[in-house]
Amino acid sequence: MRLSWILFFCSLALLGCEEGAGNAPSGFLLIKNARIYTMATGKIEPAEAMCIRADRIIFVGAEDRAAACAGPRKQVIDAGGRTILPGLIDAHMYIFSGSLAGQTINPSSERMFADKGDRAGASMKDALTRAAPQDHEAALRTWLPKANAAGLTSIFDAGLAAPSQQDGYAILATLADENALPLRVFSSVFAAGRFDKAEIEPAPFVLLSKLKQDFEETGVSPVFIKTFIGGLPEGHTAYLPSPYANNPAVAGAAALSKADLNALVLEGQKRAIPIHMHAKSEAEVRIALDVVEAAQTQTKDRSIRHVVAHKGFIAEEDVARFAQLNITAQTSIWAARSDSNLKEQTRYIGKERRKAGDLINAMMQADAVQSLGTDWPANTDLSTFKPFEMIEVAVTRRLPGETSGAMQSAEEALSVMDAVAAMTTAPAYQLNAEDEIGSLEAGKAADFIVLNQDVFSVPVETIHKTQSVMTVVGGRIVYEIGRDP
């Protein structure tokens, strides 16, 4: 990711900018008078200052030590007591379909509620099917500044279809060449079809390895092989361990059998490439856990960071297995409250199964890595790319701004600190990038956001109003309030 760090802060009226002696080209920046929540392990109290050189953090801590680190010839930023966080990371979203859907389906609102039922889904599918690659590229370029303003500095895209996977990567290559990609994009290659138990077609792995080489040092990082174990309960395509409540003759079927998935995961183990598995039901989650455990036993290696995405419902006895197997639990906060969408889902799966849904706090209490992603634009209740809306929902278990009404699974509500961790340190670990992003520590990339309010002290029902007044990625300003992108 190319840098233009020398432009730091001076044009932002809300922050004070001072120049050191002679405005020397030392490349040092001192941020002082700030409340810097580093999200580093064991560090809860905010730091006062941060010393940065070019794209790297040199020191975070007391102001006098940070000033000494920067030396006499530096730029100095007075943050005015504002809160600074590591750049936020969305652990599972679809940037092409989301940006295009936002323009073609609901252009007047950056938040899309699925209040039109099947009509909204059909409209989105139709728009995405008809769109050409240039339509996707134009929509993405329009959306990227909004993502930075919302506090996003990294995302994992779980599909990258624009409309094809090949088109998606071509568009990212164009943006990278133009230095027009203002956030880090982590991505995957889709593995479709079934796999023989003894021999697997290596094409997805070969393609992923080639893409890693092609996109080296561009801000795009192909990381996972993506696959589906099942579908969605609302379409009777999720695989349940017992029949659907509204159709006793149907229990669904796995899209990928246990034997087929075992071949895929085993190949990933051997190649040190993690598998990102879509699993909604407790039966699908159980398959994923069993297959990963078998592959780890066979290879004697638990270092590969496989992911179970969504895990809408999970058996209580399987919660502890995530930490034991080093599997990241990725969740999108859909069931925020008892509303019509949740009741409709309950009609399909039954009340008892619904009670086993969205175990997030339980995962954290069991020491699992629990990350949050919006799954934008695909969900049922709330569709948003804005991370602070998701953080509020994770804390309140209600839709943004609501102060009353039923809380869905209140015992699964997170603290603000844990919710922020689920969009910083946890997804950084999921992406095998915790040495680079996710927390503000010496040696790591200078990815951070300066906020308009202190997310840890405002009333929780106003967390969704939090936005970035400045977003920095790799030491480069990618967004500042009041300045056109």
N, C-alpha and C positions, 0 to 999 in steps of 0.2 A: 504494500500500500504506500504510494508515494506521499511525501510529506510537504506541507507548507506551513510548518509550525511557527515561522517567524511572524505570522499574522496575529498571534495570540492576543486576545482580549481587549486591546486598546480601543477598539471601536465600540465597545459595549458600554452604554451610558450607565447601566445599573451597577457596574463594578468599577472600582477605582483602579487606574493603571498608572504606575510610576515607572520611570526609566532609571536604570543604574547609570553609573558614571560613564559618559560617552556612548551609551547604548551599544556596548561592545558586542561583537558577534560570537560571544562565548556559547550561545545556545542554552543558557540557563534561565529558568523561569521559577520564581518563588511565588506561591499562593499563600497568603497569610490571612489572619482574622476570619477563619472558616471553621465550620463544624464538619469535619471530614470523617464519615463513617466508612472505615476501610473494608469492613466485612471480613477481615482477616481472622483466622481461628484464635479464639481467646481474647480478642480485642473488641470490647463493647463500647467503651467510652470514646467519644470522637477526638480526633487529633486536631491540632490548631493550624498546621501548615503542611505544605507539600513542596518538595523541590523536584523539578523536572528538567531533564536535558534532552532536547530534540523529542524523540518519541518514547523515552523511557522515564519511569519514576526512579529517582535517586534516593529520596528519603521522604518519610511521612512521620510526623510527630510534633514535638515542641517547636514553637516558632523560632527560638534562638538557634537551635541546632539546624533547622531547615535553612535559615539565613546564612549560617556558616557554611553549609554545604554548597549553597549557590554561589558564594563568594561576592566580591564587591561589584563585579560587572555583570549585571543581570537585569531582567525585567521583573518587576514586582507587581503583583495583583492583590489588591485589598478586596476580599470577597464580601465584606460588609456583614459578616456573621452568617452568611448563607450556608445551607446544608449542601454538602457534596457527597455523592454516592459513586461507586463504580458504575460504569455504563451497564444498563440493563440488557438482559439476554432473553429472548423468547425461545423456549426449548422446542417448539413445534408449531409451525405456521406455514402458510402457502402464499408467498409474496406476489406471485403472478396472478393467480385466480383472485386473491383478495383485492389487489389494487385495481384489477379490471372490473370486478364485481362492484366495488365501491363507486366506480365511475358510471357504469352502465345500468345498475339496478337501483342504487340509492345514492345518487350523486350529491344530494343535499345534506347528507348526514354521514359523519365518519363512524358512526356506530349503527350497526344493522341489527334490529331485532327480528327474529324469525316469527313475526306475528301474522304472516300470510300463509302459513302452513305449506302445503305442497306447491302452491302457486309460486312462492318465493324460490323454492328449490328448483322448480322447472325453469323459471326465468333465468336463474343463475346458470344452470347447465346449458341452456340454449345460448346465452351470451358467450360463454366460454368456448362452446363448440364452434360458433361462427367466427370467433376472433382470429385474426391473422397474427403472426409474430410481431409485426410492427405495432399492432394495437396493444399487445402485451407490453412491449418496450415503452411505448408512450405512457401507458398507465403507471408502469413502475417508476419511471422518471418523475412523474407527478407526485407519487406517493412517498418517495424516499425522504424528502424534507419533513413530511408529516411524521414519519417514523422517528427521525432524529429529534423533532420537537417533543415527541412523546417520551423521550428518554432512552430509546433503543440505540445500542451501538453494535449489537451482534444478534443474529437470528439463525435458527436452524430451519431450513425449508425442507419439508417432508415430501415434496412432490416435484417441484421445479418444472411444471408443465406449462409451455407457453407457445402453442398448445402442446407441443411434444417436449420430452425431456431434452432432446438434442437442441431444440429451439431455445429452451431456457438457458442452457449452458452457453450457447452462442451469444445471447443477449448479455449475459454477465461478462463474457469475454470482451464484448464491445465497450461496456461501461468501464471495465477495469482498464482497458487501453486508453480510454479518455480521462482517466482519473476521476470518474463520475460516480463511483460507488462509495457512498459515505457511511457505510457500515460493513461489518464483517459478515459474510454469508457462509454458513456451514451447510453442507448439502449431502445428498445421497444419490444412489443409483437403484432403480427399482428392479427387483427380482420377481418376475412373473412366472406363472406356470408351476408345474410340479417337477420334483427332482427324484431321480432314482436313488434308492437307499445306498447303493454301492458306489455310484459315480455321479458327480454333479457337473453340469455344464458350467465352466468357469467364466463365461462371458461377462456377467455382471462384475465379478471381481477384477477381471482384466481391464474392463472399461473404467472402473473406479481408480485403479492404479494409474492408468494413463491420464485421467483427469487430474489426479493429484500432481503429476508432473507438469501438465499443461498450465495449471493455475497456481503454480508455486510463486509465492510472494506477490500475489495479486489482490489479496483480501477475500478470495474465495477458497474454501477448504472442503473438498469432497471427503466425507468421513465415513458414512454408513452405507450398508446395503439395506434397503427398505423392503419390507414384505408385510402381507396381511395374513393373520391366522384365521380371522373371521370377518364378519361385516357389522351391521348395525341392528340392534333389537327392533327398532321401528319398522324395519323391512323384513323381519323374521330371518335375516341373514346372519345374525350373530349365533354362534354355537353355544347352546345352553346345556347344562348337565341334566336338565329335566324339561318337559314341554313348556311352551309359552302359556301364560295364564289365559290369554284370549284365543288360543288355538291349541288345545290339548293334543292334536295330531301332529304337531310340528315342534321340533327342538332345534332346528337349524343344523348346519353341517359346517365343519371346519373348511375354510378355503384352501388350507394347506395342511395335509395330514401330519401327524406326529413324526412319521418316518421321513417324509419329505422335508419337514422343517429341521429335523435332526441332521440331514445331509447338508443343508444350507448353513446351519450354525457351526457344524463341525468344520466345514470348509473355511468359515470365517475365523474359527479358532486357529486353524493351521496357518492362515495368511495374516493373522493379527488384524483382522478387519471386523469391527463389531456389527451386529445385526439390530436394526431398529424395527421392532415388531408391533404391529397394530393388533391389540387384543382388548376387547370390550368386556367380555363375560368372564366369570370365574373359571369356566371350563377352558377358555382360550388362554387365560393367564396361567392356569395350571399346566397346560401344554408347554407354554413358553418356559416356565421355570424348570419343568422336568427335562426338557430338551437341552437347555443351557447346562444344567447340572450334569447330564450324561456326557456332553461334549467336554466339559471341564474335567470330568473324571478321566475321560479317555486321553486327553492331551496333557493332563496334570498342570493345568494353567488356569488361574482365575483372574488374570490381569486384564483380559479383554473386556471392555465395558459395553456389554449388550444393554439394550433398552427395551422395556415393555411400555408402550405408549397407550395412554388413555386409562387402561385398567378400570373401566367403569364400575365393575363389580368384582369383588375378590373375597375368597374364603378367608376367614380370620386366621386359620392355621398357616396360610401362605404368606402372611405379612412379614414374618421374621426371615423368610427365605431370601427376600430381596437383598438384605445386607449380607447374609451368609454367602450369596452367590455373586456379590458385587454387580448386581443388576440395578440400573437406574430406573426409578419409578417416575414416569412422566405423566402429568395429569393436566387436563384443561378444565377450568372451573366452570362447568355448565350448570349443574343443579344448584343454583344460588338460593332458591327459596321454593316453597310449595306453590307453584303456579300451574297454569293449564298445561304447559309442555311437560312438566314433571309428572302430573297426573296422567297424561296420555302415555308416557313411557311406563308408568306403574301399571297401567291397564295391560300392557304387553307382557311385562316380566313378573308382576306380582309384588305385593307389599314387602314380603320377607326379603326378596332379592334386592329390592330398592334400598332396604336398610343397610345392605352390605356395600353400598355405593360410595365412591369418592372418599376412600380412606386415605387421608392426606396427613393429618396430624398423627394418626396411628403409625404411619410409615416413618415419620420423623422420630417418634418416640422409640421405634424399633431400630434406630440408627441407619435407616436406608437413606440413600441419596434421592431426595424428592424434588424434582424440578417442575416448574409450571410453564406452560405455553398456551397461547390463546386458541390455537387450532384455527385461527382466522383464515378464511371466512366461514369455515364449516363448523356449525354447532347447532344447538336447539334453542336455548334461551337468549343468549347474548352473544353478539358477534362484534368483536372489537379488536384492534391491534394495539390498543393503548395499555401499557403494562400497569399503570397505576390504577386503572379500573379493575384489572384482574387482582391486583394486590388487595384492594379494598374488599372485593368479593370474597377472597380467601380469608380475610379477617372477620368480616361481618356475616358471611353466609347469606347475604341479601344482595339485590341488584344495586348498582352504584347510586348513592344518595339516599337510599331508603333507611329510615330510622325505626321502623316498626314492621310488624308482620312476621309470619312464621320463618324461622331459620331452618334451613335444611341441614340436618345432621350437625347440630350446634356443637357437639363435642369434637367435631373435626375442624373447628375454626382455629386459625393460626394466629400467633402474635404477629405484630407488624414486622419485627426483626426476622422471624422465621419466614414470613411471606417474601420479604426482600431477599433473603438468602436463597429462596427457591427461584429467584429470577436473576441471581448473580453467581454465587459460588457453586450452587448445585448444577445449573446448566453448563457452567465452565467445566466441571468435572465430567458431566455427561459427554461433552464434546472433546474430552481429553486435551483441554486447553487451559487447565487451571494454573499452569506455570506462566501463562501469558495474560489472561483476562479473568474477570470475576471478583477480584479484590484489588485494593490499592496498596501495593507493597513494593519495596525497592526491587528493581530489576524487571518489573512487569511493564506491560504496555500502558501508556498514558491514555486510557479510555475512562472518561468520567463525565458526570453530569452535574451541573450547578442548578439547584432547584428554586422554585418560586416560593416554597413553603417547606417547613420541617415536617417531613412525613411521619416522624416518630412522636410529634407532640400535638398535631392538629387533631380535632375530633375525627374518629375513624370514618364517619360517614362523609367526610370531605376529602379523603385521601385521593379520590378520583380526580379532584381538581388540581392535583400536583402536575406540574409540567416542568420541562427543562427550560431555563433561560439561556443556557449554553451547553452544547454537547461537543465533546472532544473525543476523537478516535485516533489513536496512534499519534498523539501530540498535534493533531490538526483540527482546527475548528471546522465542524461540519454543519453546525447550526448555532445561531444566536438570535434571540428574540429581537424583533424590530428590524432585522436585516434580511433582504431578499436573498434566497439561495443562489 
